[in-house]
């Protein structure tokens, strides 16, 4: 068992609580990603699991055991840092087996472990090289291999790919996913990059200002955000959000949920606007549309519209989200959701009448 539990954990720095009364369960064997803006507390949680930081109050449990007073080296965890923390004067082999030597592991066992792990991460042919002769991705693999030979029950990773270029980062994401499948061990991964979180995680833990905003698989996080923060942090570009002008409610829709057309079409929410920017993204095009003082982002598979062109933007009712004054999402099964859908349609009808552009809704 290598599940991790935070029970009523508070962490204070200089008497200021950065995390307060936090509860979190990280499942055994899952790839869990802690994501959120800088300073939200995600790295502090990771360091508390590792034992590098201690909580001010509450308990941290690994495999059901309270590890509050257990030394970092006795917790059965291995940490991979952002800067790799590998020794430049040692060969790849020496870097990987450094911890094994310190733990007095017999030479024959060390050799078998190092060669087995280096083959798993694609480093076998580089064992006698120095880190300075390796690429960034290869140095990252050295750090991973050094963690793997410890046979930890938990892998902790603190933004391990942030120093790599975009192409290599994408490649390493795939390699880490495959590595997790091979090992079947609990991975806890910290990043501020929501693309990494969504592409790698079994479970995403979204944080902001020391509080957990949502814990869910990526697809649930994306399609059913708990609140306005989740809705706008997850997704690229972020969800379009604007005021409904009723009850301090806001409504929103994903950029890919909007449809552009040169002629009016029937949608629950429909406005006329002008394209102000256009970005070609390969198979998709990102348009910025300005309408009635609002600016909306639209991600479309169609590359047929141009800057300064007048267009109609439409969104189906099923793609529209509402957020209450407390920023919590209003569920589609709640009575208020239908009321606000009716308000949105009525508001848009009034705007179209005022502009002589009435689209008939049925």
C-alpha positions as CSV (number, residue, x, y, z in Angstrom):
1,X,0.0,0.0,0.0
2,X,1.4,3.4,-1.0
3,X,-1.7,5.6,-0.7
4,X,-1.1,9.1,0.7
5,X,-3.4,11.0,3.0
6,X,-3.4,14.5,4.3
7,X,-5.6,14.8,7.4
8,X,-6.5,18.4,8.6
9,X,-3.0,19.6,7.6
10,X,-2.0,23.2,8.2
11,X,1.3,24.6,7.2
12,X,2.4,28.1,8.4
13,X,5.4,30.2,7.5
14,X,6.2,33.1,9.9
15,X,2.9,32.5,11.6
16,X,1.0,32.9,8.3
17,X,-1.0,29.8,7.2
18,X,-0.3,29.0,3.5
19,X,-2.3,25.7,3.8
20,X,-5.0,25.4,6.3
21,X,-7.1,22.3,7.5
22,X,-6.4,20.5,4.2
23,X,-7.8,17.0,3.6
24,X,-6.6,15.0,0.6
25,X,-6.4,11.3,-0.4
26,X,-4.0,10.2,-3.1
27,X,-4.8,6.7,-4.4
28,X,-2.3,3.9,-4.4
29,X,-0.7,3.3,-7.8
30,X,-2.3,6.3,-9.5
31,X,-0.6,9.1,-11.4
32,X,-1.7,12.1,-9.4
33,X,-0.8,15.7,-10.6
34,X,-0.9,18.7,-8.3
35,X,-1.5,21.7,-10.5
36,X,-2.2,25.4,-9.9
37,X,-0.6,28.9,-10.1
38,X,2.7,29.7,-8.5
39,X,2.5,30.0,-4.8
40,X,-0.7,27.9,-4.5
41,X,0.9,25.4,-2.1
42,X,1.4,22.4,-4.4
43,X,5.2,22.1,-3.9
44,X,4.7,22.5,-0.1
45,X,2.4,19.5,-0.2
46,X,5.0,17.5,-2.1
47,X,7.8,18.4,0.3
48,X,5.6,17.4,3.3
49,X,5.1,14.0,1.7
50,X,8.9,13.7,1.2
51,X,9.6,14.9,4.8
52,X,11.6,17.9,3.6
53,X,9.0,20.1,5.2
54,X,6.9,19.3,8.3
55,X,3.3,20.3,8.7
56,X,2.4,22.8,11.5
57,X,-0.5,20.6,12.5
58,X,-2.5,17.6,11.2
59,X,-1.1,14.3,9.9
60,X,0.5,13.0,6.7
61,X,0.0,9.3,6.2
62,X,1.7,7.0,3.7
63,X,0.2,3.5,3.3
64,X,-2.0,4.2,6.3
65,X,1.0,5.0,8.6
66,X,1.5,8.4,10.1
67,X,5.0,9.5,8.9
68,X,5.1,12.9,10.8
69,X,8.0,11.7,12.8
70,X,9.6,9.4,10.2
71,X,12.8,10.6,8.6
72,X,12.8,11.4,4.8
73,X,15.0,8.4,4.0
74,X,12.7,6.0,5.8
75,X,9.5,7.0,4.1
76,X,9.9,4.8,1.0
77,X,9.7,7.8,-1.3
78,X,12.0,9.1,-4.0
79,X,12.0,12.7,-5.3
80,X,13.0,14.0,-8.7
81,X,13.8,17.7,-8.7
82,X,13.4,20.4,-11.4
83,X,17.2,20.9,-11.7
84,X,17.8,17.1,-11.8
85,X,20.4,17.3,-8.9
86,X,22.8,15.0,-10.6
87,X,26.6,15.0,-9.9
88,X,28.5,16.5,-12.9
89,X,31.8,14.8,-12.1
90,X,30.3,11.3,-11.8
91,X,29.5,9.0,-14.7
92,X,25.8,8.1,-15.3
93,X,26.5,4.7,-13.7
94,X,28.0,6.4,-10.5
95,X,25.1,8.8,-10.3
96,X,22.5,6.1,-10.5
97,X,24.2,3.8,-7.9
98,X,25.3,6.6,-5.5
99,X,22.4,6.0,-3.1
100,X,22.8,2.2,-3.3
101,X,26.5,2.5,-2.2
102,X,25.5,4.7,0.7
103,X,23.0,2.1,1.8
104,X,25.7,-0.6,1.6
105,X,24.0,-2.6,-1.2
106,X,26.3,-5.4,-2.4
107,X,28.2,-4.7,-5.7
108,X,26.6,-7.5,-7.7
109,X,23.1,-6.4,-6.7
110,X,24.0,-2.7,-7.5
111,X,25.2,-3.7,-10.9
112,X,22.1,-5.7,-11.7
113,X,19.8,-2.9,-10.5
114,X,21.7,-0.1,-12.3
115,X,21.8,-2.0,-15.6
116,X,18.1,-3.1,-15.4
117,X,16.9,0.4,-14.6
118,X,19.1,2.1,-17.1
119,X,17.7,-0.2,-19.8
120,X,14.2,0.7,-18.8
121,X,14.8,4.4,-19.2
122,X,17.0,4.1,-22.3
123,X,20.3,4.9,-20.7
124,X,22.2,1.6,-20.9
125,X,24.5,2.7,-23.6
126,X,25.3,5.9,-21.8
127,X,26.3,4.4,-18.4
128,X,30.0,5.4,-18.7
129,X,29.3,9.0,-20.0
130,X,29.4,12.1,-17.9
131,X,26.2,14.2,-17.6
132,X,27.7,17.1,-19.5
133,X,27.7,15.0,-22.6
134,X,24.0,14.2,-22.4
135,X,21.0,16.0,-23.6
136,X,18.5,17.6,-21.3
137,X,16.1,14.7,-21.7
138,X,18.9,12.2,-21.0
139,X,19.9,14.0,-17.8
140,X,16.3,13.9,-16.7
141,X,16.3,10.1,-17.3
142,X,19.4,9.9,-15.1
143,X,17.5,11.6,-12.3
144,X,14.6,9.2,-12.8
145,X,16.8,6.2,-12.8
146,X,18.5,7.2,-9.6
147,X,15.1,7.4,-8.0
148,X,14.0,4.1,-9.5
149,X,16.9,2.0,-8.1
150,X,15.6,2.8,-4.6
151,X,12.4,0.9,-5.4
152,X,10.3,3.5,-3.7
153,X,6.6,3.0,-3.0
154,X,6.0,6.7,-4.0
155,X,7.7,8.8,-6.8
156,X,7.6,12.6,-6.1
157,X,8.3,14.9,-9.0
158,X,8.6,18.7,-8.7
159,X,8.2,20.3,-12.2
160,X,10.8,17.8,-13.6
161,X,10.2,18.9,-17.2
162,X,10.2,22.7,-16.9
163,X,13.8,23.1,-18.1
164,X,13.2,21.2,-21.3
165,X,12.2,22.7,-24.7
166,X,8.6,22.2,-25.9
167,X,9.3,19.2,-28.2
168,X,11.3,17.3,-25.6
169,X,8.8,18.1,-22.9
170,X,6.1,16.5,-24.9
171,X,8.3,13.4,-25.5
172,X,9.2,13.1,-21.9
173,X,5.5,13.3,-20.9
174,X,4.8,10.2,-22.9
175,X,7.8,8.5,-21.4
176,X,6.7,9.2,-17.9
177,X,3.2,7.9,-18.7
178,X,4.8,4.7,-20.0
179,X,7.1,4.4,-17.0
180,X,4.2,4.7,-14.6
181,X,2.4,1.9,-16.4
182,X,5.5,-0.3,-16.2
183,X,6.1,0.4,-12.5
184,X,2.6,0.6,-11.2
185,X,3.8,2.8,-8.4
186,X,2.2,5.9,-6.9
187,X,3.3,9.0,-8.8
188,X,2.8,12.5,-7.4
189,X,3.7,15.2,-9.9
190,X,3.7,18.9,-9.4
191,X,3.3,21.4,-12.3
192,X,1.9,24.8,-13.0
193,X,1.3,23.7,-16.6
194,X,-2.3,22.5,-17.0
195,X,-1.5,20.8,-20.3
196,X,0.9,18.5,-18.5
197,X,-1.7,17.9,-15.8
198,X,-4.4,17.0,-18.2
199,X,-2.3,14.9,-20.5
200,X,-0.5,12.8,-17.8
201,X,-2.8,12.4,-14.8
202,X,-5.2,9.7,-13.6
203,X,-6.3,12.3,-11.1
204,X,-5.8,16.1,-11.1
205,X,-5.7,18.0,-7.8
206,X,-6.3,21.7,-8.7
207,X,-5.1,24.2,-6.0
208,X,-5.3,27.9,-5.5
209,X,-4.2,30.0,-2.5
210,X,-3.5,26.9,-0.4
211,X,-6.9,25.4,-1.0
212,X,-8.0,22.5,-3.1
213,X,-10.5,23.7,-5.8
214,X,-11.3,20.3,-7.3
215,X,-10.0,16.7,-7.3
216,X,-11.1,14.7,-10.4
217,X,-9.9,12.8,-13.5
218,X,-8.9,15.2,-16.3
219,X,-12.1,14.7,-18.3
220,X,-14.3,15.4,-15.3
221,X,-12.2,18.5,-14.4
222,X,-12.6,19.8,-18.0
223,X,-16.3,19.1,-18.6
224,X,-17.7,19.5,-15.1
225,X,-15.6,22.2,-13.3
226,X,-16.6,22.8,-9.7
227,X,-16.3,26.5,-9.8
228,X,-15.2,29.5,-11.8
229,X,-11.5,29.1,-11.0
230,X,-11.5,25.5,-12.2
231,X,-13.4,26.5,-15.4
232,X,-10.9,29.2,-16.3
233,X,-7.7,27.5,-15.1
234,X,-8.3,24.3,-17.0
235,X,-8.5,24.6,-20.8
236,X,-6.5,26.4,-23.4
237,X,-7.6,29.0,-24.2
238,X,-9.6,29.5,-21.0
239,X,-13.3,29.4,-20.9
240,X,-15.1,32.6,-22.1
241,X,-16.9,34.1,-19.1
242,X,-19.0,37.2,-18.9
243,X,-21.8,38.6,-16.7
244,X,-25.4,37.5,-17.1
245,X,-26.6,40.7,-15.3
246,X,-28.9,38.7,-13.1
247,X,-28.2,37.7,-9.4
248,X,-24.5,38.4,-9.9
249,X,-24.4,35.2,-12.1
250,X,-21.8,34.7,-14.8
251,X,-22.1,32.5,-17.8
252,X,-19.4,30.9,-19.9
253,X,-18.6,28.5,-22.7
254,X,-15.4,26.8,-24.0
255,X,-13.8,28.4,-27.1
256,X,-14.2,25.1,-29.0
257,X,-18.0,25.0,-28.2
258,X,-18.7,28.2,-30.2
259,X,-19.6,28.1,-33.9
260,X,-18.8,30.9,-36.3
261,X,-20.8,31.5,-39.4
262,X,-21.1,34.3,-41.9
263,X,-24.9,34.2,-41.8
264,X,-27.3,34.0,-38.8
265,X,-27.9,30.5,-37.5
266,X,-30.1,29.1,-34.8
267,X,-28.4,28.7,-31.4
268,X,-29.5,29.3,-27.9
269,X,-26.8,32.0,-27.5
270,X,-26.1,33.9,-30.6
271,X,-24.4,37.3,-31.2
272,X,-23.0,39.2,-34.1
273,X,-19.4,40.3,-33.9
274,X,-16.2,41.2,-35.7
275,X,-13.0,39.1,-35.8
276,X,-10.1,41.1,-34.4
277,X,-7.4,38.5,-34.4
278,X,-6.7,35.2,-36.1
279,X,-4.1,32.6,-35.1
280,X,-3.4,29.5,-37.3
281,X,-2.6,26.5,-35.0
282,X,-2.3,23.8,-37.6
283,X,-5.5,21.8,-37.7
284,X,-7.3,24.5,-35.8
285,X,-7.6,28.3,-35.9
286,X,-8.0,30.5,-32.9
287,X,-10.2,33.6,-33.5
288,X,-10.8,36.5,-31.2
289,X,-14.3,37.9,-31.7
290,X,-15.5,41.3,-30.4
291,X,-19.2,41.8,-29.8
292,X,-21.2,44.4,-27.8
293,X,-18.2,45.3,-25.7
294,X,-17.3,41.6,-25.0
295,X,-14.3,39.7,-26.4
296,X,-14.7,35.9,-27.0
297,X,-12.1,33.3,-28.0
298,X,-13.2,30.7,-30.5
299,X,-11.3,27.6,-31.5
300,X,-12.5,26.3,-34.8
301,X,-11.5,23.6,-37.3
302,X,-12.5,26.1,-40.1
303,X,-9.9,28.4,-41.4
304,X,-12.2,30.4,-43.6
305,X,-12.7,33.7,-41.7
306,X,-10.4,36.7,-41.8
307,X,-9.6,39.7,-39.5
308,X,-12.2,42.5,-39.6
309,X,-14.9,40.1,-41.0
310,X,-18.3,40.3,-39.5
311,X,-19.5,36.9,-38.2
312,X,-22.2,35.3,-36.1
313,X,-21.1,33.4,-33.0
314,X,-23.4,30.7,-31.7
315,X,-23.4,28.3,-28.7
316,X,-25.8,25.4,-28.0
317,X,-27.6,25.4,-24.6
318,X,-25.8,22.2,-23.6
319,X,-22.4,23.9,-23.9
320,X,-23.3,26.8,-21.6
321,X,-22.1,27.0,-18.0
322,X,-23.5,29.2,-15.2
323,X,-21.6,30.3,-12.0
324,X,-23.3,31.7,-8.9
325,X,-22.3,34.8,-7.0
326,X,-20.0,32.6,-4.8
327,X,-18.4,31.4,-8.1
328,X,-19.7,27.8,-7.7
329,X,-21.0,26.2,-10.8
330,X,-24.7,25.9,-11.1
331,X,-25.5,22.3,-12.1
332,X,-27.6,21.5,-15.1
333,X,-30.0,19.5,-12.8
334,X,-30.7,22.6,-10.7
335,X,-33.9,24.6,-11.4
336,X,-31.9,27.8,-11.5
337,X,-29.9,26.5,-14.5
338,X,-33.0,26.5,-16.7
339,X,-34.1,29.9,-15.4
340,X,-30.7,31.4,-16.3
341,X,-30.8,29.7,-19.8
342,X,-34.2,31.5,-20.3
343,X,-32.7,34.8,-19.1
344,X,-29.7,34.4,-21.5
345,X,-32.0,33.7,-24.4
346,X,-34.2,36.7,-23.5
347,X,-31.2,39.0,-23.0
348,X,-29.8,38.1,-26.4
349,X,-33.2,38.5,-28.0
350,X,-33.5,42.0,-26.6
351,X,-30.0,42.9,-27.9
352,X,-30.8,41.6,-31.3
353,X,-34.1,43.6,-31.4
354,X,-32.2,46.7,-30.4
355,X,-29.7,46.2,-33.3
356,X,-32.4,45.1,-35.8
357,X,-30.9,41.7,-36.0
358,X,-33.5,39.5,-34.4
359,X,-33.0,35.8,-34.8
360,X,-36.2,33.9,-34.2
361,X,-35.9,31.2,-31.5
362,X,-38.4,28.4,-31.2
